[in-house]
Amino acid sequence: MKRSSKIALITNLCLAGVLLIVGTVCFFPFDISTAGKPTDRVYYAGNRESAYVSPMFNVYWGTEYIVPILDTLDEFGVKTTFFIGGSWADDHAETLREIVRRGHELGNHGYFHKDPDKLSYEQNREEIRLCGELVEMLTGQKMSLFAPPSGAYSDAAVDAAEDLGYKVILWSKDTIDWRDHDEALIFDRASGAQGGDLVLMHPTKETAAALPSILQHYKDSGLQAVPVSVNIGDAVPG
């Protein structure tokens, strides 16, 4: 074989190898992101070695039960976290300010309660940004925690939240009080909490009724109810 033919053969083989690699990447893309999987960047709990527990409230409705809940929290000397929907805040500014006046922490719950996993990065960013700016304008409190509506999230949602300065918060105990309007069942689900747990609640009639028993149970069990930011203070996500 002539030298020129050998060179041509080697060149063609190299080109074929490059095309094979490119084709493989196109059809079977590798995740080369250095940001980590979304689950590695989401908090489901605080420090498991602590005695902290966080009853936390997602708020888009149930306005009539918020003050009774605040009264119970005051009675037990508990400060916690309310994740606020932007559209709710726009309609209930005074109730929002009352939450702040009582000394509680606010978190971002998006503006229109859209499922973040169905939104693009830009759409997620807008949902979070609008809620954050409105709540800060109404209360002066800048939020740093984001609870995705429906617990739904994606890389795009976590990226958008982090780029806006938020930590993404899920939960380790769910009372499912939005569905099961049963005071005893809500108590049972919430009372199973252990150190580091984030306990998801909503402002429902039955949750307001169960809350005194829940907080008393935490106290009797040696658990301290605290805001989410305190609970996750020295914890890692995931």
N, C-alpha and C positions, 0 to 999 in steps of 0.2 A: 504494500500500500504506500502510495506517495505521501511525502510529508504534508503537502497541502490538504490531502484527503483526510489524514489523521487529525489535523487541526480542525477541519470542518466537522468531523465526527465528534470530537471532544466538545466543540462549541455547541453543537446541536444537543448533545447529552446534557450539558450544563443548563442550556435554555429550557429543556424539557423538565429538568429538576426544579428550576425556579417556577415554572408554570404550575407544576404539581403542588408545590408549597403554597403558592398564591391561591390555587383552587381549593386546597384543603382549608385554608383560613377563611375563605369566602363562604364555603358551605358548612364548615364546623368551626365557627369563631371561638377563640379562646378568650376568657376573661382576664385581661391584663390590667384591670384597674387596681391601683394601689390603695384605694379608699376602703377596701374590705367589703364583705357582703353586708347587705342592709341589717341582717340580724346581729352582726357584730357591732353595730352602731346604735342599737336600740336598747333602752333600759326596760327590763321586765321586773326588776327588783332592786333594792338597795343592798347594803352590806348585810349578808346573812349572819354575821357574827354579832350584829348589833341587836338592841332591843327595840329598834324603831319599827313603826308600822304607819302607813299613810292611807287613811280613808280619803279618797279624792273624788271630786264631783265633776262630771261633764255636764255643761249647762247650755242647752238650746231651748229648753221649755221648763215647766214646773216652777215658774216664778213664785207662785203663791206658797210654795213650801220652803223657799230659800231662807226667809227670816226665821221660821221655826227651827230650821237646821242650824242657823247661826246662833240662835238662843241656846240650843243644846250644846254646841261647841263652846260657847262662853261659860256655860254652867260647869263644864268639865275642864275648863282652862286649856282647851285644845286649839291650836292653829293648824290649818291644813291648806290644801290646794284646790282651787276651783278652775277648771279648764273652760274657758269662755268662748262661745260661738260668737263671731262678729255680728251676724245679723240679729242675734238675741241682744247683744250689748247695745246695738243701735236703737232698739225699741225699749230697753229697760236700763237706761243710764243710771237712774237713782238706786236701783237694786244693786247694780254693779258697784257703785260707789259705796254702798253700805257694806258689801263684802270687804272692800278695802279698808273702810273705817274700822271694821272689827279686827283688822290685823292679819287677814289671810293673804296667802300667796295666789297670784293669778297665773294661769297658763293659757297658751294659745290652742284653740280647738278648730281653727280654720274659720272662714267667713260664712260659707253657705252649706257646711256639712256635706261636701262632696267627697266621694271615696278617693283618697289620694292615689291609689294604685291604678286608677283609670285616667289619671291626669298626666300631662307632660310636665317636664321640669318647670317650664315657664308658668303653666297653670297652677302648679303647686306653689310656686314662689308667690304668685299673686294672691292666692287664697290666704296664705300665712301672713304675707306682708300687710294686706288690707286689715286683717283682724288685729295684728300687732299695733299698727299705727292708730287705729280707732280706739283701742283700749288705752293706749298710752295717752292719747288726746283727752279721753274722758276721765282718766284717773291719775295720770302722771306716773303710772307704774309701767316700767319697761319689762316685758316678759322674756324669759329665757328657756321655757319648756314648751314643747309642742306635743300634744296628744292627737294622733291622726284619727279623724272621724271613722267610726266602724272598726277601728284597729287595723285598717288597711294601709299598707305602705309598699313602697318600691324603692329601688335605687334613686329614681328621680325625686321622689318625695323626701327621702332622707338627705339627698344632696341639697335640695332647695332649703330645707330646714336648717341644715348645718351652715350653709352659705349666709343665712340670715341671722346666725348666732344662736340657734336653738339646739337643745338636746331633745331627742325623740323619746317619748315616754309611752309605754304600753302598760300592762298590769300583770300581776301574778295571781290575784284573786278577783273574780268577777261575780258580783251579786246578781247579775242579770235582772236587776230590779225594774228595768224598762219593760220587760216582758212578763215577769212573774210578780204580780202584785200581791205578795204574800209576806206579811211581816215576819213570821217565824222562819220562813225559808231564807229570807234576806239575812236574818240574824245568823242562821246556821252557816251560810256561805261566808259571811264576813268574819265570824268568830273563829273560823279555822285558820286565821292568819298567824304567821310566825315572823320572827325577826327579819326585817328587810322587805316584807311584803308591801306591795302597792295594791290597794283594795279599791276596785272601781265601783262607783255608785252614781246615782242620778237623783235629782230633786223630785222624788215621788212621795205621795202621801204615806205609803208603807215604809219607805226608807226613813222618813222623818220620825215615824213612830218607833222604828227599830233602833234608831241611832243611840238613844240613851243606854239601852242594854248592851249594844255593841261596845261603846266607849267604856262602860263599867267593866265589861269582860276583859278588855285590853288592860285596864288598870289592875284588875285582880290577877291577871296573868303575868304582870311585870313588864308589859309592853308600853312603850311611850308613843302616843300618836303625834306625828310631826309632819310638816310640809314635805312635799316630794323632794325639793332641792336639798333639804337636810338629810333625808333618807338616803339619797344616792350620792351624797357628798364625796365619800371616799370609795365608792363602788365603781366597777367597770361595766360597760354595757354588755349585752348578750345574755 
